[in-house]
Amino acid sequence: MEQNKLKVLIVEDEFFIALDAEEQVRSLGHTVVGTAVSAEQAIQIAGEAQPDVVLMDIRLVGPVDGIAAALEIRSRYGIEAIFVTANTDPSTLARAESIRPVAVLQKPLTKARLAPQLARLSEK
């Protein structure tokens, strides 16, 4: 099946990790439509850019975390999230899984982890 280019929003509050994620998304043939560092910024950019998927860090700058932001983006715009996190404690992972994201990927983000998730989405 033909793979479609996805529009991806990256939500990550660490600059170099966000830069690396952008590079990986582009190297896999997809487009980065924006980057955000906070939940509020992510929700705003998602509304404006209408990405196909959000690569969402769980711990963000500000009072709202990535799980709440992903839920808000999905309820407002119907856009799904792939969580990327260094937080592997059971309660965080359970909370992330409870909103049924596309996937929960462990940091560091690698093309090997990211490629199959984006490929699956681009075939829809």
PyMOL CGO cylinders between C-alpha atoms (Angstrom):
from pymol import cmd
from pymol.cgo import CYLINDER

trace = [
    CYLINDER, 0.00, 0.00, 0.00, 1.18, 3.51, -0.83, 0.3, 1, 1, 1, 1, 1, 1,
    CYLINDER, 1.18, 3.51, -0.83, 2.56, 5.32, 2.20, 0.3, 1, 1, 1, 1, 1, 1,
    CYLINDER, 2.56, 5.32, 2.20, 1.13, 8.79, 2.70, 0.3, 1, 1, 1, 1, 1, 1,
    CYLINDER, 1.13, 8.79, 2.70, 3.15, 11.64, 4.09, 0.3, 1, 1, 1, 1, 1, 1,
    CYLINDER, 3.15, 11.64, 4.09, 1.96, 12.43, 7.59, 0.3, 1, 1, 1, 1, 1, 1,
    CYLINDER, 1.96, 12.43, 7.59, 1.82, 15.89, 9.14, 0.3, 1, 1, 1, 1, 1, 1,
    CYLINDER, 1.82, 15.89, 9.14, 3.37, 15.56, 12.59, 0.3, 1, 1, 1, 1, 1, 1,
    CYLINDER, 3.37, 15.56, 12.59, 3.27, 17.96, 15.55, 0.3, 1, 1, 1, 1, 1, 1,
    CYLINDER, 3.27, 17.96, 15.55, 6.12, 17.47, 18.01, 0.3, 1, 1, 1, 1, 1, 1,
    CYLINDER, 6.12, 17.47, 18.01, 5.50, 18.35, 21.65, 0.3, 1, 1, 1, 1, 1, 1,
    CYLINDER, 5.50, 18.35, 21.65, 8.73, 18.23, 23.63, 0.3, 1, 1, 1, 1, 1, 1,
    CYLINDER, 8.73, 18.23, 23.63, 10.12, 20.73, 26.13, 0.3, 1, 1, 1, 1, 1, 1,
    CYLINDER, 10.12, 20.73, 26.13, 13.78, 19.76, 25.69, 0.3, 1, 1, 1, 1, 1, 1,
    CYLINDER, 13.78, 19.76, 25.69, 15.16, 21.58, 22.65, 0.3, 1, 1, 1, 1, 1, 1,
    CYLINDER, 15.16, 21.58, 22.65, 17.70, 19.02, 21.47, 0.3, 1, 1, 1, 1, 1, 1,
    CYLINDER, 17.70, 19.02, 21.47, 15.29, 16.10, 21.91, 0.3, 1, 1, 1, 1, 1, 1,
    CYLINDER, 15.29, 16.10, 21.91, 12.69, 18.03, 19.87, 0.3, 1, 1, 1, 1, 1, 1,
    CYLINDER, 12.69, 18.03, 19.87, 15.29, 18.74, 17.19, 0.3, 1, 1, 1, 1, 1, 1,
    CYLINDER, 15.29, 18.74, 17.19, 16.24, 15.06, 17.05, 0.3, 1, 1, 1, 1, 1, 1,
    CYLINDER, 16.24, 15.06, 17.05, 12.58, 14.04, 16.79, 0.3, 1, 1, 1, 1, 1, 1,
    CYLINDER, 12.58, 14.04, 16.79, 12.07, 16.51, 13.93, 0.3, 1, 1, 1, 1, 1, 1,
    CYLINDER, 12.07, 16.51, 13.93, 15.06, 15.06, 12.10, 0.3, 1, 1, 1, 1, 1, 1,
    CYLINDER, 15.06, 15.06, 12.10, 13.77, 11.51, 12.55, 0.3, 1, 1, 1, 1, 1, 1,
    CYLINDER, 13.77, 11.51, 12.55, 10.25, 12.37, 11.35, 0.3, 1, 1, 1, 1, 1, 1,
    CYLINDER, 10.25, 12.37, 11.35, 11.65, 14.11, 8.25, 0.3, 1, 1, 1, 1, 1, 1,
    CYLINDER, 11.65, 14.11, 8.25, 14.10, 11.29, 7.51, 0.3, 1, 1, 1, 1, 1, 1,
    CYLINDER, 14.10, 11.29, 7.51, 11.12, 8.90, 7.49, 0.3, 1, 1, 1, 1, 1, 1,
    CYLINDER, 11.12, 8.90, 7.49, 9.51, 11.03, 4.76, 0.3, 1, 1, 1, 1, 1, 1,
    CYLINDER, 9.51, 11.03, 4.76, 6.95, 12.91, 6.86, 0.3, 1, 1, 1, 1, 1, 1,
    CYLINDER, 6.95, 12.91, 6.86, 6.40, 16.62, 7.50, 0.3, 1, 1, 1, 1, 1, 1,
    CYLINDER, 6.40, 16.62, 7.50, 6.79, 18.44, 10.83, 0.3, 1, 1, 1, 1, 1, 1,
    CYLINDER, 6.79, 18.44, 10.83, 4.06, 21.09, 11.06, 0.3, 1, 1, 1, 1, 1, 1,
    CYLINDER, 4.06, 21.09, 11.06, 5.27, 22.58, 14.34, 0.3, 1, 1, 1, 1, 1, 1,
    CYLINDER, 5.27, 22.58, 14.34, 6.86, 22.07, 17.71, 0.3, 1, 1, 1, 1, 1, 1,
    CYLINDER, 6.86, 22.07, 17.71, 5.44, 22.98, 21.11, 0.3, 1, 1, 1, 1, 1, 1,
    CYLINDER, 5.44, 22.98, 21.11, 6.90, 22.99, 24.63, 0.3, 1, 1, 1, 1, 1, 1,
    CYLINDER, 6.90, 22.99, 24.63, 3.69, 23.21, 26.68, 0.3, 1, 1, 1, 1, 1, 1,
    CYLINDER, 3.69, 23.21, 26.68, 0.23, 21.68, 26.63, 0.3, 1, 1, 1, 1, 1, 1,
    CYLINDER, 0.23, 21.68, 26.63, -1.38, 25.05, 25.88, 0.3, 1, 1, 1, 1, 1, 1,
    CYLINDER, -1.38, 25.05, 25.88, 0.94, 25.65, 22.93, 0.3, 1, 1, 1, 1, 1, 1,
    CYLINDER, 0.94, 25.65, 22.93, 0.37, 22.09, 21.66, 0.3, 1, 1, 1, 1, 1, 1,
    CYLINDER, 0.37, 22.09, 21.66, -3.42, 22.50, 21.73, 0.3, 1, 1, 1, 1, 1, 1,
    CYLINDER, -3.42, 22.50, 21.73, -3.19, 25.84, 19.90, 0.3, 1, 1, 1, 1, 1, 1,
    CYLINDER, -3.19, 25.84, 19.90, -0.81, 24.56, 17.19, 0.3, 1, 1, 1, 1, 1, 1,
    CYLINDER, -0.81, 24.56, 17.19, -2.86, 21.37, 16.73, 0.3, 1, 1, 1, 1, 1, 1,
    CYLINDER, -2.86, 21.37, 16.73, -5.93, 23.51, 16.03, 0.3, 1, 1, 1, 1, 1, 1,
    CYLINDER, -5.93, 23.51, 16.03, -4.07, 25.71, 13.55, 0.3, 1, 1, 1, 1, 1, 1,
    CYLINDER, -4.07, 25.71, 13.55, -1.89, 23.13, 11.76, 0.3, 1, 1, 1, 1, 1, 1,
    CYLINDER, -1.89, 23.13, 11.76, -4.29, 20.13, 11.89, 0.3, 1, 1, 1, 1, 1, 1,
    CYLINDER, -4.29, 20.13, 11.89, -1.54, 17.47, 12.06, 0.3, 1, 1, 1, 1, 1, 1,
    CYLINDER, -1.54, 17.47, 12.06, -2.29, 13.81, 11.40, 0.3, 1, 1, 1, 1, 1, 1,
    CYLINDER, -2.29, 13.81, 11.40, -0.60, 12.78, 14.65, 0.3, 1, 1, 1, 1, 1, 1,
    CYLINDER, -0.60, 12.78, 14.65, 1.09, 14.37, 17.68, 0.3, 1, 1, 1, 1, 1, 1,
    CYLINDER, 1.09, 14.37, 17.68, 4.40, 13.07, 19.04, 0.3, 1, 1, 1, 1, 1, 1,
    CYLINDER, 4.40, 13.07, 19.04, 3.78, 13.95, 22.67, 0.3, 1, 1, 1, 1, 1, 1,
    CYLINDER, 3.78, 13.95, 22.67, 6.18, 14.02, 25.61, 0.3, 1, 1, 1, 1, 1, 1,
    CYLINDER, 6.18, 14.02, 25.61, 4.39, 13.28, 28.87, 0.3, 1, 1, 1, 1, 1, 1,
    CYLINDER, 4.39, 13.28, 28.87, 6.26, 15.72, 31.14, 0.3, 1, 1, 1, 1, 1, 1,
    CYLINDER, 6.26, 15.72, 31.14, 5.94, 19.28, 29.79, 0.3, 1, 1, 1, 1, 1, 1,
    CYLINDER, 5.94, 19.28, 29.79, 6.59, 22.85, 30.87, 0.3, 1, 1, 1, 1, 1, 1,
    CYLINDER, 6.59, 22.85, 30.87, 3.62, 24.22, 32.80, 0.3, 1, 1, 1, 1, 1, 1,
    CYLINDER, 3.62, 24.22, 32.80, 0.82, 22.78, 34.91, 0.3, 1, 1, 1, 1, 1, 1,
    CYLINDER, 0.82, 22.78, 34.91, -0.74, 20.50, 32.26, 0.3, 1, 1, 1, 1, 1, 1,
    CYLINDER, -0.74, 20.50, 32.26, 1.03, 17.30, 31.23, 0.3, 1, 1, 1, 1, 1, 1,
    CYLINDER, 1.03, 17.30, 31.23, 1.13, 15.61, 27.83, 0.3, 1, 1, 1, 1, 1, 1,
    CYLINDER, 1.13, 15.61, 27.83, -1.52, 13.05, 28.71, 0.3, 1, 1, 1, 1, 1, 1,
    CYLINDER, -1.52, 13.05, 28.71, -4.10, 15.75, 29.47, 0.3, 1, 1, 1, 1, 1, 1,
    CYLINDER, -4.10, 15.75, 29.47, -2.98, 17.70, 26.39, 0.3, 1, 1, 1, 1, 1, 1,
    CYLINDER, -2.98, 17.70, 26.39, -3.32, 14.63, 24.14, 0.3, 1, 1, 1, 1, 1, 1,
    CYLINDER, -3.32, 14.63, 24.14, -6.82, 13.99, 25.48, 0.3, 1, 1, 1, 1, 1, 1,
    CYLINDER, -6.82, 13.99, 25.48, -7.82, 17.62, 24.85, 0.3, 1, 1, 1, 1, 1, 1,
    CYLINDER, -7.82, 17.62, 24.85, -6.37, 17.58, 21.30, 0.3, 1, 1, 1, 1, 1, 1,
    CYLINDER, -6.37, 17.58, 21.30, -8.21, 14.36, 20.48, 0.3, 1, 1, 1, 1, 1, 1,
    CYLINDER, -8.21, 14.36, 20.48, -11.52, 15.60, 21.91, 0.3, 1, 1, 1, 1, 1, 1,
    CYLINDER, -11.52, 15.60, 21.91, -11.29, 18.97, 20.12, 0.3, 1, 1, 1, 1, 1, 1,
    CYLINDER, -11.29, 18.97, 20.12, -9.75, 17.97, 16.80, 0.3, 1, 1, 1, 1, 1, 1,
    CYLINDER, -9.75, 17.97, 16.80, -9.84, 14.17, 16.53, 0.3, 1, 1, 1, 1, 1, 1,
    CYLINDER, -9.84, 14.17, 16.53, -6.04, 13.98, 16.33, 0.3, 1, 1, 1, 1, 1, 1,
    CYLINDER, -6.04, 13.98, 16.33, -4.32, 10.95, 17.86, 0.3, 1, 1, 1, 1, 1, 1,
    CYLINDER, -4.32, 10.95, 17.86, -1.08, 10.94, 19.86, 0.3, 1, 1, 1, 1, 1, 1,
    CYLINDER, -1.08, 10.94, 19.86, 2.05, 8.84, 20.13, 0.3, 1, 1, 1, 1, 1, 1,
    CYLINDER, 2.05, 8.84, 20.13, 3.56, 9.31, 23.58, 0.3, 1, 1, 1, 1, 1, 1,
    CYLINDER, 3.56, 9.31, 23.58, 7.32, 9.52, 23.86, 0.3, 1, 1, 1, 1, 1, 1,
    CYLINDER, 7.32, 9.52, 23.86, 8.49, 9.33, 27.44, 0.3, 1, 1, 1, 1, 1, 1,
    CYLINDER, 8.49, 9.33, 27.44, 11.36, 8.66, 29.79, 0.3, 1, 1, 1, 1, 1, 1,
    CYLINDER, 11.36, 8.66, 29.79, 8.83, 8.11, 32.59, 0.3, 1, 1, 1, 1, 1, 1,
    CYLINDER, 8.83, 8.11, 32.59, 8.48, 4.38, 32.97, 0.3, 1, 1, 1, 1, 1, 1,
    CYLINDER, 8.48, 4.38, 32.97, 6.81, 4.29, 36.36, 0.3, 1, 1, 1, 1, 1, 1,
    CYLINDER, 6.81, 4.29, 36.36, 3.71, 2.07, 36.27, 0.3, 1, 1, 1, 1, 1, 1,
    CYLINDER, 3.71, 2.07, 36.27, 1.21, 4.78, 37.24, 0.3, 1, 1, 1, 1, 1, 1,
    CYLINDER, 1.21, 4.78, 37.24, 2.35, 7.17, 34.48, 0.3, 1, 1, 1, 1, 1, 1,
    CYLINDER, 2.35, 7.17, 34.48, 2.36, 4.39, 31.88, 0.3, 1, 1, 1, 1, 1, 1,
    CYLINDER, 2.36, 4.39, 31.88, -1.07, 3.15, 33.01, 0.3, 1, 1, 1, 1, 1, 1,
    CYLINDER, -1.07, 3.15, 33.01, -2.47, 6.69, 32.78, 0.3, 1, 1, 1, 1, 1, 1,
    CYLINDER, -2.47, 6.69, 32.78, -0.96, 7.15, 29.32, 0.3, 1, 1, 1, 1, 1, 1,
    CYLINDER, -0.96, 7.15, 29.32, -2.31, 3.78, 28.10, 0.3, 1, 1, 1, 1, 1, 1,
    CYLINDER, -2.31, 3.78, 28.10, -5.75, 4.54, 29.57, 0.3, 1, 1, 1, 1, 1, 1,
    CYLINDER, -5.75, 4.54, 29.57, -6.44, 7.20, 26.93, 0.3, 1, 1, 1, 1, 1, 1,
    CYLINDER, -6.44, 7.20, 26.93, -5.62, 4.69, 24.17, 0.3, 1, 1, 1, 1, 1, 1,
    CYLINDER, -5.62, 4.69, 24.17, -2.84, 6.47, 22.28, 0.3, 1, 1, 1, 1, 1, 1,
    CYLINDER, -2.84, 6.47, 22.28, -1.46, 5.12, 19.01, 0.3, 1, 1, 1, 1, 1, 1,
    CYLINDER, -1.46, 5.12, 19.01, 1.59, 3.99, 21.00, 0.3, 1, 1, 1, 1, 1, 1,
    CYLINDER, 1.59, 3.99, 21.00, 3.74, 4.71, 24.04, 0.3, 1, 1, 1, 1, 1, 1,
    CYLINDER, 3.74, 4.71, 24.04, 7.41, 4.81, 23.04, 0.3, 1, 1, 1, 1, 1, 1,
    CYLINDER, 7.41, 4.81, 23.04, 10.32, 4.91, 25.46, 0.3, 1, 1, 1, 1, 1, 1,
    CYLINDER, 10.32, 4.91, 25.46, 13.01, 7.58, 25.18, 0.3, 1, 1, 1, 1, 1, 1,
    CYLINDER, 13.01, 7.58, 25.18, 15.38, 7.85, 23.55, 0.3, 1, 1, 1, 1, 1, 1,
    CYLINDER, 15.38, 7.85, 23.55, 13.23, 8.03, 20.45, 0.3, 1, 1, 1, 1, 1, 1,
    CYLINDER, 13.23, 8.03, 20.45, 14.73, 5.97, 17.64, 0.3, 1, 1, 1, 1, 1, 1,
    CYLINDER, 14.73, 5.97, 17.64, 13.77, 5.50, 14.02, 0.3, 1, 1, 1, 1, 1, 1,
    CYLINDER, 13.77, 5.50, 14.02, 13.37, 1.79, 14.75, 0.3, 1, 1, 1, 1, 1, 1,
    CYLINDER, 13.37, 1.79, 14.75, 10.69, 2.59, 17.36, 0.3, 1, 1, 1, 1, 1, 1,
    CYLINDER, 10.69, 2.59, 17.36, 9.06, 5.44, 15.45, 0.3, 1, 1, 1, 1, 1, 1,
    CYLINDER, 9.06, 5.44, 15.45, 9.01, 4.11, 11.87, 0.3, 1, 1, 1, 1, 1, 1,
    CYLINDER, 9.01, 4.11, 11.87, 6.48, 1.26, 12.35, 0.3, 1, 1, 1, 1, 1, 1,
    CYLINDER, 6.48, 1.26, 12.35, 4.06, 3.54, 14.23, 0.3, 1, 1, 1, 1, 1, 1,
    CYLINDER, 4.06, 3.54, 14.23, 4.13, 6.25, 11.55, 0.3, 1, 1, 1, 1, 1, 1,
    CYLINDER, 4.13, 6.25, 11.55, 3.96, 3.63, 8.76, 0.3, 1, 1, 1, 1, 1, 1,
    CYLINDER, 3.96, 3.63, 8.76, 0.85, 2.11, 10.34, 0.3, 1, 1, 1, 1, 1, 1,
    CYLINDER, 0.85, 2.11, 10.34, -0.82, 5.54, 10.54, 0.3, 1, 1, 1, 1, 1, 1,
    CYLINDER, -0.82, 5.54, 10.54, 0.14, 6.55, 7.02, 0.3, 1, 1, 1, 1, 1, 1,
    CYLINDER, 0.14, 6.55, 7.02, -1.54, 3.47, 5.59, 0.3, 1, 1, 1, 1, 1, 1,
    CYLINDER, -1.54, 3.47, 5.59, -4.94, 4.51, 6.93, 0.3, 1, 1, 1, 1, 1, 1,
]
cmd.load_cgo(trace, "trace")
